Amino acid sequence: MSQPPRTRPPSAAAGAQPPVTLGLRQNLAQFVLLVAVNALVGGMLGQERTVVPLLGREVFGLSGYTAGLTFILVFGLAKAATNYFAGTWMDRFGRKPVLVAGWVLAVPVPLLLIWAPSWGWVVGANVLLGISQGMTWSTTVVMKIDLVGPARRGMAMGLNEAAGYVAVAVTALATGYVAEAAGLRPQPFFLGLAFAALGLGLSTLAVRETRGHARLEATTHVARADGRHDHLHGDLTSREVFVQTSFREPALSSASQAGLVNNLNDGLAWGVFPILFAAAGLSVASIGVLAALYPAVWGLGQLVTGTISDRVGRKWMIAAGMLLQAGALAWIAATTGFGSWAAAAVLLGAGTAMVYPTLLASIGDVAHPAWRARAVGVYRLWRDGGFAVGALLSGLVADAFGVRVAVWVVAALTALSGLLVAVRMYETHHRPVPTSPEGATNG
């Protein structure tokens, strides 16, 4: 029998906000709006996936892989650091102010890419993009977790990440075709200008604050029956959240390392694959198709994988997804040609789809609502630090030993990460048995 939703009655004051209620159905309009906003966030990232690596090589004359990957290095460092602080800001100031501020910082990015007279301007644009993405993407993640409650967390993360990465894929494909027809600048970046304007407008005028939903969930939080999280109840200091999420708590720290390695191989795909494909003689349009195929499968797959993890659990979805990614990277390193690379890109996207929303859902499973935003921020600090590690590692290895060796090295690291999850992580998803209707979960 279905249970009544958790609801906090509205204030008696005039002009009070609607009652705070947990659940997807109860918050559907805001949830769909946040999905759309995150698609725009993904589009801001997608404008770079095909064009910027080629700008470095063909417009600014960068010959070394390490130098050409500096834009991903600074993006990853800026986004990772901002993710950490964004969690604290969300707990202190609310979710919506952080989201709006992130969009304000996004507006100059396409303009800087259009007008950049030197590679240093492109690097500077990616510092801004990293800060903006850290604020906007982190906030949409936390706001959706706030709205849906515990029972549908995997599905919520699947929809959130699907929207973002389908937009990455569509924009990468579109900018590839635009660049083929009109050149690498300025036309491909007009899409970014439109995305920034829409994202800022929707976030300012239509998105509502969700911090009250997290506070409501904290008052009705149901502990695990096995007592595993008893030491994590209540509010923790920011230092304690960092230590637990990064190193001490087995599931949180396993998720953090897997997230770092996942984005390490995404940094490789973003910065090195277009150069590898170009060296094989593929056209800019064909490179755009390959650059779009991987995040397209990744994005669309999450519509399914997040929901599956709500039913079968998180741990083995994550471990299997990391191993599948490792196999796909090895395939790319070992073969050549558009058809073979396209098949490998599909497998790489499928593996990433298994991992991405499931890692976020596992953080939400373990972290108490009182410090969940900070835990998500720490996880995303490590995860998006993988962009920087991937850019630096793959660039150095590619310059020293060749680009295919760099792909092999990242494939091996991805396989080791999956094995570590299999050995150390426990299953985080559970369905608590309520003791009263008021304590029931709902989705």
C-alpha positions in Angstrom: 0.0 0.0 0.0 1.4 3.4 -0.9 2.4 5.7 1.9 1.6 9.4 2.1 4.4 11.7 1.0 6.6 13.5 3.6 5.3 17.0 3.8 6.1 20.0 5.9 3.0 22.3 6.3 3.3 25.8 4.9 3.9 28.8 7.1 0.9 30.7 8.1 2.5 34.0 7.0 1.1 35.7 4.0 2.9 34.8 0.8 4.3 31.6 2.2 6.0 29.1 -0.2 4.1 26.0 -1.1 4.5 23.1 1.3 7.8 21.2 1.1 7.2 17.6 -0.1 9.7 14.9 -1.0 9.1 12.8 -4.1 9.5 12.9 -7.9 5.7 13.2 -8.6 5.3 15.9 -6.0 8.1 18.0 -7.5 7.8 17.1 -11.1 7.7 20.6 -12.6 10.8 21.8 -10.8 12.6 18.5 -11.5 11.9 18.8 -15.2 13.1 22.4 -15.2 16.3 21.4 -13.5 16.8 18.6 -16.1 16.5 21.3 -18.8 18.9 23.6 -17.0 21.5 20.8 -16.7 21.2 20.1 -20.4 22.2 23.7 -21.0 25.2 23.2 -18.6 26.2 20.2 -20.7 25.9 22.2 -23.8 28.4 24.7 -22.5 30.9 21.9 -22.2 30.0 20.3 -25.5 30.9 23.4 -27.5 34.6 22.6 -26.8 34.7 18.8 -27.3 35.4 18.9 -31.1 36.7 22.3 -31.8 39.1 23.4 -29.1 41.6 20.6 -29.5 41.7 21.4 -33.2 42.1 25.1 -32.5 45.2 24.4 -30.5 46.8 22.4 -33.3 45.6 24.3 -36.4 45.2 27.9 -35.3 47.7 28.3 -32.5 50.3 25.9 -33.8 50.7 23.7 -30.6 52.7 20.6 -31.5 53.1 18.9 -28.1 50.3 16.9 -26.5 51.1 18.3 -23.0 50.9 21.9 -24.2 47.7 21.3 -26.1 46.1 19.7 -23.1 46.6 22.7 -20.8 43.1 23.8 -21.4 41.7 20.6 -19.9 44.3 20.7 -17.1 43.1 24.1 -15.9 39.5 23.2 -16.5 39.8 20.2 -14.3 41.6 22.0 -11.5 39.2 24.9 -11.5 36.1 22.7 -11.6 37.4 20.3 -8.9 38.2 23.1 -6.5 34.9 24.8 -7.1 33.0 21.6 -6.6 34.4 21.4 -3.1 33.5 25.0 -2.2 30.2 24.8 -3.9 29.0 22.2 -1.5 29.8 24.5 1.5 28.2 27.5 -0.3 25.0 25.5 -0.9 24.7 24.6 2.7 25.4 28.2 3.8 23.7 30.3 1.3 21.2 28.0 -0.4 21.3 26.1 -3.8 19.8 28.8 -6.1 22.3 31.6 -5.4 25.2 29.2 -6.3 23.4 28.1 -9.5 22.8 31.7 -10.7 26.3 32.8 -9.9 27.7 29.9 -11.9 25.7 31.0 -15.0 26.9 34.6 -14.6 30.5 33.2 -14.9 29.6 31.1 -18.0 28.5 34.1 -20.1 32.0 35.3 -21.1 33.4 31.9 -22.0 32.2 31.6 -25.6 33.2 35.2 -26.2 36.7 34.5 -25.0 36.9 31.5 -27.3 35.7 33.5 -30.3 38.1 36.4 -29.8 41.1 34.7 -28.3 44.3 36.1 -29.9 46.5 33.5 -28.2 46.3 30.1 -26.6 46.6 31.8 -23.2 43.1 33.3 -23.7 41.7 29.8 -24.4 43.3 28.6 -21.2 41.8 31.5 -19.3 38.3 30.8 -20.8 38.6 27.2 -19.5 39.4 28.4 -15.9 36.1 30.4 -16.1 34.3 27.4 -17.6 35.6 25.1 -14.9 34.4 27.4 -12.1 31.0 27.8 -13.8 30.6 24.1 -14.3 31.6 23.3 -10.7 28.8 25.6 -9.5 26.1 24.9 -12.0 26.4 21.1 -12.4 27.0 20.4 -8.7 24.0 22.5 -7.8 21.6 20.7 -10.2 22.8 17.4 -8.8 22.2 18.4 -5.2 18.8 20.0 -6.0 17.5 16.9 -7.7 18.6 14.7 -4.8 16.9 17.2 -2.4 13.6 16.9 -4.4 13.1 13.2 -5.0 14.0 11.7 -1.6 15.9 8.4 -1.1 13.8 5.9 -3.0 14.4 7.3 -6.5 17.9 8.7 -6.1 19.5 6.6 -8.9 16.8 7.5 -11.4 17.2 11.2 -10.5 20.9 11.1 -11.1 20.4 9.1 -14.3 18.1 11.8 -15.7 20.3 14.6 -14.5 23.5 13.2 -16.1 21.7 12.0 -19.2 20.4 15.5 -19.9 23.9 17.0 -19.4 25.8 14.5 -21.5 23.3 14.1 -24.3 23.7 17.9 -24.6 27.5 17.5 -24.6 27.1 15.0 -27.5 24.6 17.0 -29.5 26.6 20.1 -29.2 29.9 18.4 -30.0 28.3 16.9 -33.2 26.7 20.3 -34.2 29.9 22.2 -33.7 31.8 19.7 -35.7 29.5 20.1 -38.7 29.5 23.9 -38.3 33.3 24.0 -38.1 33.5 21.8 -41.3 31.3 24.3 -43.1 32.2 27.7 -41.7 35.6 27.2 -39.9 36.7 26.7 -36.4 35.7 30.3 -35.3 33.5 32.1 -34.6 30.3 30.2 -35.6 30.7 27.0 -33.6 30.6 29.1 -30.3 27.4 30.9 -31.1 25.6 27.9 -29.5 27.5 28.5 -26.3 26.2 32.1 -26.2 22.6 30.9 -26.6 23.0 28.3 -23.9 24.5 30.8 -21.4 21.7 33.3 -21.9 18.9 30.6 -21.5 20.6 29.0 -18.5 21.0 32.3 -16.7 17.4 33.3 -17.4 15.8 30.1 -16.3 17.9 29.8 -13.2 17.1 33.4 -12.1 13.4 33.5 -13.0 12.0 29.9 -12.7 14.2 27.7 -10.4 13.1 27.5 -6.7 15.3 26.9 -3.7 15.4 23.3 -2.5 17.4 23.5 0.8 14.2 23.1 2.7 13.7 19.6 1.1 17.0 18.4 2.5 16.1 19.8 5.9 12.8 17.9 5.8 14.5 14.6 4.9 17.0 15.1 7.7 14.1 15.2 10.2 12.7 11.8 9.0 16.0 10.1 8.1 15.9 6.4 8.6 19.1 4.6 9.6 20.3 1.4 8.1 19.3 -1.7 10.0 22.9 -3.0 10.0 24.1 0.2 11.9 26.8 0.8 9.3 26.3 4.5 9.2 25.6 5.2 12.8 28.9 7.1 13.2 27.9 9.3 10.3 24.6 10.6 11.7 24.0 14.3 12.3 26.1 17.2 11.1 29.8 16.7 10.6 32.5 19.4 10.3 33.7 20.2 6.7 37.0 18.5 7.6 35.3 15.4 8.8 33.2 15.3 5.6 36.4 15.6 3.5 38.2 12.8 5.4 35.2 10.4 5.4 34.4 11.0 1.7 38.0 10.9 0.5 39.7 8.2 2.6 38.0 6.7 5.6 34.5 5.6 4.7 34.8 2.5 2.4 31.9 3.3 0.0 32.4 7.0 -0.2 36.2 6.8 -0.7 35.8 3.9 -3.3 33.3 6.1 -5.2 35.7 9.1 -5.1 38.6 7.1 -6.6 36.4 5.6 -9.2 35.0 9.0 -10.1 38.6 10.4 -10.5 39.6 7.6 -12.8 36.4 7.8 -14.8 37.1 11.5 -15.6 40.8 10.7 -16.1 39.8 8.6 -19.1 37.2 11.3 -20.1 40.0 13.9 -20.1 41.9 11.6 -22.4 38.9 11.2 -24.7 38.3 14.9 -24.8 41.9 16.1 -25.5 43.7 13.2 -27.2 41.1 11.4 -29.3 40.4 14.3 -31.7 44.2 14.5 -32.4 44.5 10.7 -32.8 41.6 10.7 -35.2 42.9 13.6 -37.2 46.3 12.0 -37.5 44.5 9.0 -39.1 43.1 11.3 -41.8 39.5 11.6 -40.6 37.7 14.8 -41.5 36.5 17.3 -39.0 32.9 16.2 -39.5 33.9 12.5 -38.9 35.9 13.5 -35.8 32.8 15.4 -34.6 30.7 12.2 -35.0 33.2 10.2 -32.9 33.5 12.9 -30.3 29.6 12.9 -30.0 29.1 9.2 -30.1 30.7 8.4 -26.8 28.9 11.1 -24.7 25.6 10.3 -26.6 25.6 6.7 -25.5 26.8 7.8 -22.1 24.0 10.3 -21.8 21.2 8.2 -23.2 22.3 5.1 -21.3 21.9 6.9 -18.0 18.2 7.0 -18.6 18.3 3.3 -17.9 21.3 2.7 -15.7 20.3 5.0 -12.9 16.9 3.3 -12.5 18.5 -0.2 -12.7 20.8 0.7 -9.8 17.8 1.6 -7.7 16.6 -2.0 -8.2 19.8 -4.1 -8.3 22.2 -2.0 -6.3 25.2 0.2 -6.9 28.5 -1.7 -6.3 28.5 -4.2 -9.2 27.1 -1.6 -11.6 30.1 0.6 -10.8 32.7 -2.2 -10.9 31.4 -3.7 -14.2 31.2 -0.2 -15.8 34.8 0.6 -15.0 36.0 -2.7 -16.5 33.9 -2.2 -19.6 35.5 1.3 -20.0 38.9 -0.3 -19.7 38.2 -2.8 -22.5 36.9 0.0 -24.8 40.0 2.1 -24.3 42.2 -0.9 -25.0 40.1 -1.5 -28.2 40.8 2.1 -29.3 44.5 1.8 -28.6 44.8 -1.5 -30.5 42.8 -0.7 -33.7 42.3 2.0 -36.3 39.6 3.3 -38.6 36.3 5.0 -38.2 34.1 1.9 -37.9 36.3 0.2 -35.2 36.7 3.5 -33.2 32.9 4.1 -33.4 32.2 0.6 -32.0 34.7 1.2 -29.2 33.2 4.7 -28.5 29.8 3.0 -28.0 31.2 0.6 -25.5 33.1 3.4 -23.7 29.8 5.3 -23.5 28.0 2.3 -22.2 30.5 1.7 -19.4 30.5 5.3 -18.4 26.7 5.3 -18.3 26.8 2.4 -15.8 29.2 4.3 -13.6 28.3 8.0 -13.6 24.8 8.2 -12.1 25.4 5.2 -9.9 28.5 6.9 -8.2 26.4 10.0 -7.4 23.6 7.9 -6.1 25.9 6.0 -3.8 27.2 9.2 -2.3 23.6 10.2 -1.7 22.9 6.8 -0.1 25.6 7.1 2.5 25.8 10.9 3.2 23.4 12.2 5.8 21.1 15.0 4.5 22.7 17.4 6.9 26.1 17.2 5.1 25.1 15.7 1.8 25.9 18.8 -0.3 29.4 18.9 1.1 29.9 15.2 0.5 28.8 15.6 -3.1 31.2 18.6 -3.4 34.1 16.5 -2.1 33.3 13.6 -4.4 33.1 15.9 -7.3 36.4 17.5 -6.2 38.1 14.1 -6.7 36.0 13.2 -9.8 36.7 16.3 -11.7 40.3 16.4 -10.6 40.5 13.4 -12.9 40.3 15.8 -15.9 43.5 17.5 -14.7 45.2 14.2 -13.9 44.1 12.7 -17.2 45.3 15.7 -19.2 48.7 15.8 -17.5 49.3 12.0 -17.5 48.1 11.4 -21.1 50.0 14.4 -22.4 53.3 13.4 -20.8 53.0 9.8 -21.8 51.9 10.7 -25.4 54.8 13.1 -25.8 57.3 10.5 -24.4 56.0 7.3 -25.9 53.2 8.1 -28.4 49.5 8.6 -28.1 48.5 4.9 -28.3 50.7 4.1 -25.3 48.9 6.9 -23.4 45.6 5.2 -24.1 46.9 1.8 -23.0 48.1 3.3 -19.7 44.7 4.9 -19.0 43.0 1.6 -19.9 45.1 -0.2 -17.3 44.4 2.4 -14.6 40.6 2.1 -15.3 40.7 -1.6 -14.9 42.5 -1.3 -11.6 39.9 1.2 -10.4 37.1 -1.3 -11.1 38.9 -4.1 -9.3 39.3 -1.8 -6.3 35.6 -1.1 -6.2 34.9 -4.8 -6.3 37.2 -5.5 -3.4 36.6 -2.5 -1.1 33.1 -1.1 -1.7 30.0 -2.4 0.0 26.5 -2.2 -1.3 25.1 1.2 -0.4 21.5 1.0 -1.6 19.0 -0.3 0.8 15.2 0.0 1.3 14.5 0.9 4.9 11.5 -0.6 6.6 9.4 2.3 8.0 8.1 2.1 11.5 5.2 4.5 10.8 3.6 6.2 7.8 5.4 9.4 8.7 8.8 7.7 8.4 8.1 6.0 5.1 10.2 6.7 2.0 8.5 7.6 -1.2 9.4 8.5 -4.8 
